[in-house]
Amino acid sequence: MKAQETATQFASELAAALGPRLNGALLYGSAARGEYVEGRSDINVLVLIDDISGASLGAASPVVRKYVRQGVHPVVVEAAEWRRATDVFAIEIADMHDAHVALRGEDPLANLEIALPILRLQAERELRGKLLQIYLALLVTEKPDEVGTILSGMMPSIVTYFRTALRLARREVPMDSVSVLRAAGELTGADVTELLPLLEAHRTGAKVTIPLSDPRIDAFNSSTETLVKFIDTFGR
């Protein structure tokens, strides 16, 4: 897979530039799940550096600049800080646990456990914030094709929160996003019928035209609001 090859090359060149200061590199996200789409998806790589300093950033910078142009999206964290980040990046770490490829050095996920109350709180906060962004974007948008672009563009984030709902309920989390929507829709009671074409449009880059008066707007709102309610009330 080209994305994994690019990530492997990135990690190798980063190791050459940083030497022992590079603690580890991990591929995660769509490329690790097998859902990477050339030209549309990021190649997400977690990079752990022993000590983030001007010297280490300067050494890594030429490599990062080269590979950012190839779609690599590095998340650079100081190794010691990463161990203290489980209460901040619970969703991201849970996603990494489910699908990742170790590229270099130590396993940054070893012995990292996610507390469900922290996972629930982060998911509710982020999802509510994401929906506020969507509503504002729809309010200032005049063209139906722009509405479709907004909604389809948000689908990877929406799928992330449906995955989180499955994790909260300790259900199996499928690798592919379509199966995630269907399984989590059944769990939460959300009707995901109208989300599936939006997800496909994001994957293929197809244009979707949706006027604000279209019933699909109400269907999107209903499904996401049902998801918010499930996450909000889970375990209470």
N, C-alpha and C positions, 0 to 999 in steps of 0.2 A: 504494500500500500504506500503510495507516494507520500502521504502525510507523515506516516511513521518513519519512512526513510529520511525525510527532511528533518524531523525531530531528532532522529538518531545522529545525523550529521551535525546538527546544531549543538547537541550535548557534547559530541566529540570535540568540536572546535572550541567550545566553552571550556572544556576540561584542559585543553592544551593552553588556553589563554590564562586560566586561573590556577592551574596546578592543584595542590592540596587544599586551596581555599574553596574549591567546589566540593561541597558535601554530598550533593545528590541532585538528580534531575529526573522528573517524572512526567510522562505524557498522560493527559487526562482529557475529559470532554468528548466531543463527537468523534474525534479521530480514534480514541481508545474504545468507544462503543461501536465503531463500525458504521457511523452515520455521517462521516465527513463528506462534505460536498465541495468539490474543487471550485475555488473562486468565491464561495459564499460562507464557508466555515473557517473559524480560527483553528490554528494548531496550538492548543493550550499546553504549555510546559511549565511546571512548577520547578523553580530553581532555588536550591538552598545553598547559601554562601556562608562560610565560616564567620566572616567579619565583613559587614558592609562598610566600606570606607572609600575615600576618594581614589585610593590606589586600586582597589578591587573593581570599583565601578569603571574606572578608566581602562583597566585590562579587559573587562567584559564588553565594553561599549562597541568596539568595532564588529565583534561577532553578532551582538544583538541587532545593531543597525542593519547588517547584512541579511539576517534571517527574518526580521520584521517585514522586510520587503517581499519575502516569500510566504507570508501569512502566519509566521510564528508569533504567538502572543505569550511572551514569558511573564510569569509572576515571580518576582525575585523577593525572597524573604531571608532574613538572617536566621540561621539554623536554630539558635537558642530561642528566638522569638516565635518560631513556628510551633515549638512544643507548648507554648502558652496560648496558642491561637484557637484552640478547639471551641471556646465559648464565643468566638467572634465569627468563625468560618465554618460553623457546624454543617450547613447545607453543602458547601463546597467540598468539605472533607468527606462527608457521606457519599457524595457523587464519586469522588476519587476512589473510595473504598470499593465501589461497585464496578468501576471500569478504569483501569490504569495500566500503563506499561512502564516498568522501571528502565530508565535510560542510562543512569550513571550512579554509582556510589550507593550510599545507604538508603534503606526504605524509609521515606519520610512519614509513612502511615503506620509504621510499627508501633504498637502499644497506644495508639490514639483511639480513644473511645468517645462516642458522642452521647451526651445526656439528652433523652427525649424532650424534657421540658425546655431545654435551650434550643433544640431543633425546632420545636413548635413555635416558640416565641420569635425566632428569627424569620421563620417562614411567614407567619402572620404579618409581621412588621413589613417585610419586603414586598409581599404580595399586595397588601393594602397600598403601599407606596407606588407599586407598579401600576395598579389600577387607576390611581389618581393621575399618573402621567398619561395613561391612555385616554382618560376622559378629557383632560385638558387638550391633548393633541386632536381629539375628535371635534372639540368645540371650536377650534381655530382652523379647521380644515374645511375647504370648500368643495373639493373635487372628489367624486366617488372612488376614483382609482387611488387617490392618496389615502382614503379611509382603508381600502383593502391592503395597501402597503403597510400602514400602521399596524393593523391587526395581525397580518401574517408575519410581520417582522417581530412581533412580541411573542410568537408561539414558542420559541425555544425556552424563554423564561417561564412561560405558563406551564410548559411540560415539566420543568424543574420542580415547581410547587406541587404538581400532581404526583411526581415521584416522591416528594417529601411526605405527602399524605399516606402513601403506601408504606413508607418506612415507619411513620408514627404508629400505624396499625400492625407493624411487624409482618407485613405481607411481602411476598416475593416481588422484586422490582425487575420487570423485563428490561432487556437491553435496548430495544427499539422503541421509539417515541409513540408510534401508533398503538402498540400494545400497552404502553404506560397509560395513555389516555383512556383506553377502553377498560383496563383493570381498575384504575383509580375512579373512573366515572361510575362504575358499578359499586365500588366501595363507598363513595361519598354521596351517591344519588344525583350527581351532575350529569346532565344530558350533553354528551360531548360530540353529538352528531355534526354540528356546524363547525366544530373546532378542527375536525379531521381535514376538510378541504383547505382550511387556512394553513395547516401544518404542511400539507402537500405543496401548496403554493410557495411556502418559504423554501422547501427543499428544492423545487424545480426552478424557482424564479418567475413563475407564471404570474401574470397580472390578474388581480382580483378587483372587480368594480363593485363597490357596496355603497349605495346612498345611505345617509343617516336614517332614512325612513324604512330601510330594509329590515325585515324580521330577523335577519341574521345578526343585527346589532343587539337586539333583545336576547337572542339565543346566546350570544357571547357573554353578555352581562349576566344572564341567569346562571350559566355554567360556572363562571368564575366566582360569582357571589355565593353559590352553593359550596364551592371549594373553600372560600374564606370562612364560611360558617362552620364547616367541618373542622378546619384547622383551629379556629378560635375556641370551639367548644370541646376539642378532643381532650379526654382525660379529666374533664371537670364534672 
